[in-house]
């Protein structure tokens, strides 16, 4: 039985594949230094990376009922993006949920709240990004919402938006801006390759970017 309508537009596989090759700082720069979650949002284990479409979840503080529904309804590849209203004093996600998500083929979980079972999640190699690690568990009784616009760590996220997370953090690319952001990000990478070559020849960034102009009267 379908409890909620979970149909939404997801990005093309080619777009996901392209963004997977681009670091989050470059993507944020391509969006005018916007779209990034705060420095509190970190990978649960080193090397964790996500890149796919957002399956949004809104939950009540200290209650992860809707996350279990999301595990049931999300499609392979989806990233669960969870709006827990920033509540960090309980673990809304853990080892067994990560195991379920891995067997369901999900792309990862990004949650602006707490997580537990850090070592076990690392052993599973299921990518999780959260604001804190804490052992305290949750209740399962209050409905929230899935596949609705949410705010995760203060960043608006719509179902189907592209989520990219790596060692530097998490960025959100609005689906309707994806191709434009991708082209801008590729242009930034090209410029950085050119700068890298010049730096290896002995030039300084100060001179390459002509920063002297900011010291002139």
C-alpha positions as CSV (number, residue, x, y, z in Angstrom):
1,X,0.0,0.0,0.0
2,X,1.3,3.4,-1.0
3,X,1.0,5.8,2.0
4,X,2.4,8.9,0.3
5,X,2.9,10.1,-3.3
6,X,6.6,9.7,-3.9
7,X,6.8,10.5,-7.6
8,X,9.2,13.3,-8.6
9,X,11.6,14.1,-11.4
10,X,15.1,12.8,-10.9
11,X,18.2,14.1,-12.8
12,X,19.5,12.2,-15.8
13,X,22.2,9.6,-15.1
14,X,24.7,11.5,-17.2
15,X,24.3,14.5,-15.1
16,X,24.9,12.5,-11.9
17,X,27.9,10.9,-13.4
18,X,29.3,14.3,-14.4
19,X,28.8,15.9,-11.0
20,X,30.4,12.8,-9.3
21,X,33.7,13.9,-10.8
22,X,33.6,17.4,-9.4
23,X,34.6,18.4,-5.8
24,X,32.1,20.2,-3.6
25,X,34.2,23.4,-3.4
26,X,34.1,23.8,-7.2
27,X,30.4,23.2,-7.3
28,X,29.8,25.8,-4.6
29,X,32.0,28.3,-6.4
30,X,30.0,27.6,-9.6
31,X,26.8,28.6,-7.7
32,X,28.3,31.9,-6.5
33,X,29.6,30.4,-3.3
34,X,26.1,29.3,-2.3
35,X,24.4,26.0,-1.9
36,X,26.7,24.5,0.7
37,X,25.6,23.2,4.1
38,X,27.4,24.5,7.2
39,X,30.7,23.3,8.5
40,X,28.8,21.2,11.1
41,X,27.8,18.8,8.3
42,X,30.5,16.1,8.1
43,X,31.0,12.6,6.8
44,X,30.6,9.9,9.4
45,X,33.7,8.2,8.2
46,X,36.7,9.4,6.1
47,X,36.3,9.0,2.4
48,X,32.5,9.0,2.4
49,X,31.0,10.5,-0.8
50,X,27.5,10.9,-2.2
51,X,26.3,12.1,-5.5
52,X,22.7,11.5,-6.6
53,X,19.1,12.8,-6.4
54,X,17.5,14.0,-3.2
55,X,14.7,12.0,-1.6
56,X,13.6,14.5,1.1
57,X,12.4,13.6,4.5
58,X,11.0,15.9,7.2
59,X,10.8,14.5,10.8
60,X,10.0,15.6,14.3
61,X,12.7,16.1,16.8
62,X,13.6,12.8,18.5
63,X,11.4,10.7,16.2
64,X,12.6,8.8,13.1
65,X,9.3,7.2,12.0
66,X,9.4,8.9,8.6
67,X,12.9,7.7,7.9
68,X,11.7,4.1,8.1
69,X,9.0,5.0,5.6
70,X,11.6,6.7,3.4
71,X,13.7,3.5,3.5
72,X,10.7,1.6,2.1
73,X,9.8,4.1,-0.6
74,X,13.1,5.5,-1.9
75,X,14.5,4.2,-5.2
76,X,18.0,2.8,-5.7
77,X,20.5,5.6,-6.0
78,X,18.4,8.1,-4.1
79,X,20.0,10.1,-1.2
80,X,17.9,10.5,1.9
81,X,18.1,14.2,2.8
82,X,16.6,14.7,6.3
83,X,15.3,17.8,7.9
84,X,15.4,17.1,11.6
85,X,15.1,20.8,12.4
86,X,18.7,20.7,13.6
87,X,18.0,18.6,16.6
88,X,21.2,16.9,17.6
89,X,20.6,15.4,21.0
90,X,19.5,12.0,19.7
91,X,20.6,9.6,17.0
92,X,18.1,9.5,14.2
93,X,20.1,7.0,12.1
94,X,22.3,4.0,12.8
95,X,23.9,0.8,11.7
96,X,20.7,-1.3,11.0
97,X,19.2,1.6,9.0
98,X,22.4,1.9,7.0
99,X,22.3,-1.8,6.4
100,X,18.8,-1.6,5.1
101,X,19.7,1.4,2.9
102,X,22.7,-0.4,1.5
103,X,20.7,-3.5,0.5
104,X,18.1,-1.2,-1.0
105,X,20.8,0.4,-3.1
106,X,20.4,3.9,-1.8
107,X,23.1,6.5,-2.5
108,X,23.6,7.8,1.0
109,X,22.0,9.7,3.9
110,X,22.4,13.4,4.7
111,X,20.8,14.4,8.0
112,X,21.0,17.7,10.0
113,X,20.9,15.8,13.2
114,X,22.6,13.0,15.1
115,X,23.8,9.5,14.1
116,X,25.1,6.6,16.1
117,X,27.0,3.3,15.4
118,X,29.8,5.3,13.7
119,X,32.3,2.4,13.4
120,X,29.7,-0.1,12.2
121,X,28.5,2.4,9.5
122,X,32.1,2.8,8.4
123,X,32.5,-1.0,8.1
124,X,29.4,-1.1,5.9
125,X,30.9,1.7,3.7
126,X,27.4,3.3,3.5
127,X,28.0,7.1,3.1
128,X,26.3,9.1,5.8
129,X,26.7,12.9,6.6
130,X,25.5,14.3,9.9
131,X,26.0,17.1,12.3
132,X,26.9,15.0,15.3
133,X,27.5,11.5,16.8
134,X,25.5,10.5,19.9
135,X,24.4,7.2,21.4
136,X,20.9,8.2,22.5
137,X,18.0,6.6,20.5
138,X,14.7,7.9,19.2
139,X,10.9,7.3,19.3
140,X,8.8,6.1,16.3
141,X,5.3,7.6,16.5
142,X,5.0,10.9,14.8
143,X,4.4,11.5,11.1
144,X,6.3,14.1,9.2
145,X,6.6,14.2,5.5
146,X,8.5,12.7,2.5
147,X,9.1,14.0,-1.0
148,X,8.3,17.6,0.0
149,X,10.5,20.7,0.0
150,X,12.7,20.7,3.2
151,X,15.4,22.8,4.8
152,X,18.4,20.7,5.6
153,X,21.0,22.6,7.7
154,X,19.4,25.8,6.5
155,X,19.7,24.9,2.8
156,X,16.5,24.5,0.8
157,X,16.2,21.1,-0.8
158,X,13.5,19.9,-3.2
159,X,12.9,16.3,-4.2
160,X,15.2,15.5,-7.2
161,X,17.8,18.1,-6.5
162,X,21.4,16.9,-6.9
163,X,23.2,16.3,-3.6
164,X,27.0,16.1,-3.6
165,X,29.0,15.3,-0.5
166,X,32.7,14.7,0.1
167,X,35.4,15.3,2.6
168,X,34.8,19.1,2.3
169,X,31.1,19.0,3.0
170,X,27.7,18.9,1.3
171,X,26.3,21.0,-1.5
172,X,22.8,21.1,-3.1
173,X,22.4,21.8,-6.8
174,X,18.8,22.7,-7.7
175,X,17.6,20.4,-10.4
176,X,16.5,23.1,-12.8
177,X,20.0,24.7,-12.6
178,X,22.0,21.5,-12.9
179,X,23.3,21.9,-16.5
180,X,24.2,25.6,-16.0
181,X,26.1,24.8,-12.8
182,X,27.8,21.9,-14.4
183,X,29.2,23.9,-17.2
184,X,30.4,26.7,-14.8
185,X,32.0,24.0,-12.6
186,X,33.8,22.5,-15.6
187,X,35.1,26.0,-16.6
188,X,36.4,26.5,-13.1
189,X,38.3,23.2,-13.2
190,X,39.8,24.2,-16.6
191,X,41.0,27.5,-15.2
192,X,42.4,25.8,-12.1
193,X,44.3,23.3,-14.3
194,X,45.9,26.3,-16.1
195,X,46.7,28.0,-12.8
196,X,48.2,24.8,-11.5
197,X,50.5,24.5,-14.5
198,X,51.7,28.1,-14.0
199,X,52.2,27.6,-10.3
200,X,54.4,24.6,-11.0
201,X,56.5,26.9,-13.2
202,X,57.1,29.2,-10.3
203,X,54.4,31.8,-10.6
204,X,52.3,33.0,-7.6
205,X,48.6,33.2,-7.3
206,X,49.0,36.9,-6.4
207,X,50.4,37.6,-9.9
208,X,48.2,35.1,-11.8
209,X,45.1,36.8,-10.5
210,X,46.6,40.3,-10.7
211,X,45.8,41.0,-7.1
212,X,48.1,44.0,-7.1
213,X,45.2,46.1,-8.4
214,X,43.6,45.9,-4.9
215,X,46.6,47.7,-3.4
216,X,46.6,50.6,-5.8
217,X,45.3,54.0,-4.9
